[in-house]
């Protein structure tokens, strides 16, 4: 029997409970945990474009020639 539960560190662990001697745990890959978290995806979707636009704006301001 396969049982899935979430530990306090928000990692889903799949436990194979056929016999106590063959009990195995598998860690969920980091990319799957990122893609499964909608709030983290929202944060990344807001922060990444903001950082790019700020950097782009600073580059534009630096490239303006000084007035004589």
PEMO-V289704 format. One record per pair of residues at least 24 apart in sequence whose ideal C-beta (glycine too) atoms are under 7 Angstrom apart, sorted by the first residue. I is the first residue (numbers start at 1). GAP is how many residues later the second one is. Records with the same first field share a line. If there is no record, write none. Layout:
BEGIN
I = GAP ; GAP
END
This chain:
BEGIN
none
END
